[in-house]
Amino acid sequence: MAEQEQQQALSAPETPVSGPSRTGRAVNLARLLHHECTELLRLYKERETFLSYHTPDGSRIVSLSPPEEEEPSTDRQVQLLHSALRQCLGLLHCVIQKEEEEWGKLEEDYESMKKNVRVRLEDLLYTTKNLVEDGTLDVTPDHRCAEEVDGASGVFGLKMWIYRVLVELTHWSDHAVQTLHVLHTHTEGVEEEV
């Protein structure tokens, strides 16, 4: 019985990638970020119970320019991911700023998780910058909070915009896991489950 449980644990999606390689650490960091983004979204939905009655449209806030070639190289995919993560970090900075302006400090668990996600996202940006050959990638947030927040007006509009940003963070952190796993598999020549 214990052997069967151990085997299941080894094949679980959350199982860390083996080895101390840079790409393996990047995959593990992306998995942790995705877990924390999912938790942050859950905490927000618990706090904002109106979300069970209203759902935002399914359009993406963060968008990438279409790749020039049919199937971009692995390095190019990581560069595109890095760009998306920078946009996500900029949006998260705006969420933090707007929430503090509007409501001050919020519930402790939510605030702690926001901080964790911000730090983890910054770490992942540095990690992806170091993984690609192009050393010119920037790690600063890619967004200006002084701009209109996605056309959101009033408290309800702001809350819906925040929800959309948190959904976006969850989407792109999952995308990071997938992209970095492909890079890890390509670099290390190992086949593992995501």
C-alpha contacts under 8 A as a table, 3 or more apart, distances in Angstrom:
res1	aa1	res2	aa2	distance
1	M	4	Q	5.19
1	M	5	E	6.41
2	A	5	E	5.13
2	A	6	Q	6.15
3	E	6	Q	5.05
3	E	7	Q	6.18
4	Q	7	Q	5.06
4	Q	8	Q	6.29
5	E	8	Q	5.08
5	E	9	A	6.16
6	Q	9	A	5.04
6	Q	10	L	6.25
7	Q	10	L	5.14
7	Q	11	S	6.54
8	Q	11	S	5.31
8	Q	12	A	6.18
9	A	12	A	5.19
9	A	15	T	6.86
10	L	15	T	5.99
11	S	15	T	6.72
11	S	193	E	6.88
12	A	15	T	5.37
12	A	193	E	7.77
13	P	193	E	6.41
13	P	194	V	5.30
14	E	31	R	7.07
14	E	194	V	7.83
16	P	27	V	7.99
16	P	28	N	5.73
17	V	24	G	5.41
17	V	25	R	7.51
17	V	27	V	7.05
17	V	28	N	6.50
17	V	192	E	7.85
18	S	24	G	6.76
19	G	24	G	6.55
20	P	24	G	6.40
20	P	25	R	6.49
21	S	24	G	5.05
21	S	25	R	6.21
22	R	25	R	5.20
22	R	26	A	6.18
22	R	131	L	7.44
23	T	26	A	4.90
23	T	27	V	6.24
23	T	131	L	7.29
23	T	180	L	6.95
23	T	181	H	7.84
23	T	183	L	6.95
23	T	184	H	4.97
23	T	187	T	7.67
24	G	27	V	5.20
24	G	28	N	6.32
24	G	181	H	7.89
24	G	184	H	6.10
25	R	28	N	5.08
25	R	29	L	6.06
26	A	29	L	5.04
26	A	30	A	6.11
26	A	124	L	7.03
26	A	127	T	6.38
26	A	128	T	7.36
26	A	180	L	6.72
27	V	30	A	5.08
27	V	31	R	6.17
27	V	176	A	7.86
27	V	177	V	5.73
27	V	180	L	5.48
27	V	181	H	5.82
27	V	184	H	7.49
28	N	31	R	5.06
28	N	32	L	6.25
29	L	32	L	5.10
29	L	33	L	6.14
29	L	120	R	7.53
29	L	124	L	6.66
30	A	33	L	4.97
30	A	34	H	6.08
30	A	124	L	6.83
30	A	173	S	6.30
30	A	174	D	7.58
30	A	176	A	5.92
30	A	177	V	5.16
30	A	180	L	7.82
31	R	34	H	5.08
31	R	35	H	6.22
31	R	173	S	7.59
31	R	174	D	7.49
31	R	177	V	5.79
32	L	35	H	5.10
32	L	36	E	6.23
33	L	36	E	5.09
33	L	37	C	6.05
33	L	117	V	6.39
33	L	120	R	5.98
33	L	121	L	6.81
33	L	173	S	6.27
34	H	37	C	5.06
34	H	38	T	6.10
34	H	170	T	6.04
34	H	173	S	4.76
34	H	174	D	5.68
34	H	177	V	7.70
35	H	38	T	5.19
35	H	39	E	6.25
36	E	39	E	4.96
36	E	40	L	6.05
36	E	113	M	6.88
36	E	116	N	7.38
36	E	117	V	6.14
37	C	40	L	4.99
37	C	41	L	6.18
37	C	117	V	6.36
37	C	166	L	7.18
37	C	169	L	6.25
37	C	170	T	5.18
37	C	173	S	7.35
38	T	41	L	5.19
38	T	42	R	6.24
38	T	170	T	5.78
39	E	42	R	4.97
39	E	43	L	6.19
39	E	113	M	7.60
40	L	43	L	5.14
40	L	44	Y	6.22
40	L	110	Y	6.49
40	L	113	M	5.83
40	L	114	K	6.62
40	L	117	V	8.00
40	L	166	L	7.43
41	L	44	Y	5.09
41	L	45	K	6.18
41	L	163	Y	7.52
41	L	166	L	5.71
41	L	167	V	6.86
41	L	170	T	7.70
42	R	45	K	5.15
42	R	46	E	6.18
43	L	46	E	5.08
43	L	47	R	6.27
43	L	109	D	7.75
43	L	110	Y	6.02
44	Y	47	R	5.09
44	Y	48	E	6.01
44	Y	110	Y	7.07
44	Y	163	Y	7.54
45	K	48	E	5.03
45	K	49	T	6.09
45	K	51	L	6.41
46	E	49	T	5.90
48	E	51	L	6.10
49	T	52	S	6.14
50	F	53	Y	5.51
50	F	54	H	6.51
51	L	54	H	4.92
51	L	55	T	6.19
52	S	55	T	7.36
56	P	160	M	6.73
56	P	163	Y	7.92
56	P	164	R	6.64
60	R	63	S	6.43
60	R	168	E	6.99
61	I	164	R	7.71
61	I	165	V	7.36
61	I	168	E	6.92
62	V	84	A	6.31
62	V	87	Q	6.44
62	V	88	C	7.06
62	V	168	E	7.21
63	S	84	A	7.03
64	L	80	L	6.82
64	L	83	S	7.64
64	L	84	A	6.75
67	P	70	E	7.11
67	P	71	E	7.76
67	P	72	P	6.42
68	E	72	P	7.50
69	E	72	P	5.70
72	P	76	R	5.80
72	P	77	Q	6.14
73	S	76	R	5.09
73	S	77	Q	6.22
74	T	77	Q	5.02
74	T	78	V	6.33
74	T	182	V	7.58
74	T	183	L	6.11
75	D	78	V	5.14
75	D	79	Q	6.26
75	D	132	V	5.75
75	D	133	E	7.46
75	D	183	L	7.85
76	R	79	Q	4.92
76	R	80	L	6.18
77	Q	80	L	5.12
77	Q	81	L	6.11
77	Q	179	T	6.99
78	V	81	L	4.89
78	V	82	H	6.02
78	V	128	T	6.82
78	V	132	V	7.09
78	V	179	T	6.77
78	V	180	L	7.21
78	V	183	L	7.98
79	Q	82	H	4.98
79	Q	83	S	6.32
79	Q	128	T	7.75
79	Q	129	K	7.91
79	Q	132	V	7.19
79	Q	137	L	7.85
80	L	83	S	5.09
80	L	84	A	6.35
81	L	84	A	5.07
81	L	85	L	6.14
81	L	172	W	7.98
81	L	175	H	7.80
81	L	176	A	6.58
81	L	179	T	7.64
82	H	85	L	5.07
82	H	86	R	6.19
82	H	125	L	6.29
82	H	128	T	6.29
82	H	129	K	7.22
82	H	137	L	7.95
83	S	86	R	5.14
83	S	87	Q	6.42
84	A	87	Q	5.11
84	A	88	C	6.22
84	A	172	W	7.22
85	L	88	C	4.85
85	L	89	L	6.11
85	L	121	L	7.30
85	L	125	L	6.85
85	L	172	W	6.99
85	L	173	S	7.97
86	R	89	L	5.05
86	R	90	G	6.26
86	R	125	L	7.14
86	R	139	V	6.52
86	R	140	T	6.69
86	R	141	P	5.13
86	R	142	D	5.27
87	Q	90	G	5.07
87	Q	91	L	6.25
87	Q	141	P	6.28
87	Q	142	D	4.69
87	Q	143	H	6.28
88	C	91	L	5.04
88	C	92	L	6.11
88	C	141	P	7.68
88	C	142	D	7.71
88	C	165	V	7.75
88	C	168	E	7.37
88	C	169	L	6.13
88	C	172	W	7.88
89	L	92	L	5.01
89	L	93	H	6.18
89	L	118	R	6.87
89	L	121	L	6.69
89	L	122	E	7.39
89	L	141	P	5.15
89	L	142	D	7.00
90	G	93	H	5.14
90	G	94	C	6.35
90	G	140	T	7.93
90	G	141	P	4.12
90	G	142	D	4.82
90	G	143	H	4.58
90	G	144	R	7.23
91	L	94	C	5.00
91	L	95	V	6.22
91	L	141	P	7.89
91	L	142	D	7.86
91	L	143	H	6.39
91	L	145	C	7.93
91	L	165	V	6.66
92	L	95	V	4.95
92	L	96	I	6.22
92	L	118	R	7.09
92	L	165	V	7.24
93	H	96	I	5.16
93	H	97	Q	6.17
93	H	118	R	7.90
93	H	141	P	7.62
93	H	145	C	7.83
94	C	97	Q	5.00
94	C	98	K	5.92
94	C	143	H	7.92
94	C	144	R	7.66
94	C	145	C	5.18
95	V	98	K	5.20
95	V	99	E	5.94
95	V	162	I	6.21
95	V	165	V	7.87
96	I	99	E	5.33
96	I	100	E	6.17
96	I	114	K	7.93
97	Q	100	E	5.27
97	Q	101	E	6.21
97	Q	145	C	7.86
98	K	101	E	5.08
98	K	102	E	6.06
99	E	102	E	5.11
99	E	103	W	5.58
99	E	104	G	6.52
99	E	105	K	7.92
100	E	103	W	5.42
100	E	104	G	4.12
100	E	105	K	6.15
101	E	104	G	6.05
103	W	106	L	6.98
105	K	111	E	7.50
106	L	110	Y	7.04
106	L	111	E	6.20
107	E	110	Y	5.51
107	E	111	E	6.15
108	E	111	E	5.08
108	E	112	S	5.99
109	D	112	S	5.15
109	D	113	M	6.11
110	Y	113	M	5.19
110	Y	114	K	6.16
111	E	114	K	5.14
111	E	115	K	6.32
112	S	115	K	5.16
112	S	116	N	6.21
113	M	116	N	4.90
113	M	117	V	6.09
114	K	117	V	5.15
114	K	118	R	6.17
115	K	118	R	5.11
115	K	119	V	6.20
116	N	119	V	5.26
116	N	120	R	5.97
117	V	120	R	5.08
117	V	121	L	5.86
118	R	121	L	5.16
118	R	122	E	6.21
119	V	122	E	5.14
119	V	123	D	6.21
120	R	123	D	4.96
120	R	124	L	6.14
121	L	124	L	5.03
121	L	125	L	6.21
122	E	125	L	5.08
122	E	126	Y	6.46
122	E	139	V	7.32
123	D	126	Y	5.25
123	D	127	T	6.16
124	L	127	T	4.83
124	L	128	T	6.03
125	L	128	T	5.25
125	L	129	K	6.07
125	L	139	V	5.77
126	Y	129	K	5.09
126	Y	130	N	6.31
126	Y	139	V	6.46
127	T	130	N	5.23
127	T	131	L	6.36
128	T	131	L	4.99
128	T	132	V	6.73
129	K	132	V	6.00
129	K	134	D	7.74
129	K	135	G	6.71
129	K	137	L	5.85
129	K	138	D	7.63
129	K	139	V	7.61
130	N	133	E	7.72
130	N	135	G	7.17
132	V	135	G	7.13
134	D	137	L	6.62
144	R	147	E	5.83
145	C	148	E	7.50
145	C	149	V	7.26
148	E	151	G	5.95
148	E	152	A	7.49
149	V	152	A	5.63
149	V	158	L	7.73
149	V	161	W	7.47
150	D	161	W	7.03
152	A	157	G	4.47
152	A	158	L	5.38
152	A	160	M	7.85
152	A	161	W	6.44
153	S	156	F	7.37
153	S	157	G	4.90
153	S	158	L	6.32
154	G	157	G	5.33
154	G	158	L	6.25
155	V	158	L	5.09
155	V	159	K	6.17
156	F	159	K	5.13
156	F	160	M	6.21
157	G	160	M	5.16
157	G	161	W	6.13
158	L	161	W	5.02
158	L	162	I	6.16
159	K	162	I	5.07
159	K	163	Y	6.20
160	M	163	Y	5.00
160	M	164	R	6.24
161	W	164	R	5.03
161	W	165	V	6.26
162	I	165	V	5.05
162	I	166	L	6.26
163	Y	166	L	5.15
163	Y	167	V	6.22
164	R	167	V	5.07
164	R	168	E	6.12
165	V	168	E	4.90
165	V	169	L	6.21
166	L	169	L	5.00
166	L	170	T	6.29
167	V	170	T	5.13
167	V	171	H	6.21
168	E	171	H	5.03
168	E	172	W	6.15
169	L	172	W	5.32
169	L	173	S	5.95
170	T	173	S	5.26
170	T	174	D	6.25
171	H	174	D	5.30
171	H	175	H	6.24
172	W	175	H	4.72
172	W	176	A	6.00
173	S	176	A	4.91
173	S	177	V	6.45
174	D	177	V	5.13
174	D	178	Q	6.48
175	H	178	Q	5.14
175	H	179	T	6.08
176	A	179	T	5.17
176	A	180	L	5.83
177	V	180	L	5.40
177	V	181	H	5.93
177	V	194	V	7.53
178	Q	181	H	5.18
178	Q	182	V	6.40
178	Q	194	V	6.86
179	T	182	V	5.22
179	T	183	L	6.41
180	L	183	L	4.89
180	L	184	H	6.00
181	H	184	H	4.94
181	H	185	T	6.03
181	H	194	V	6.69
182	V	185	T	5.08
182	V	186	H	6.02
183	L	186	H	5.02
183	L	187	T	5.88
184	H	187	T	5.10
184	H	188	E	5.68
184	H	189	G	7.59
184	H	190	V	7.66
185	T	188	E	5.40
185	T	189	G	5.12
185	T	190	V	4.96
185	T	191	E	5.86
185	T	192	E	7.44
186	H	189	G	5.31
186	H	190	V	7.40
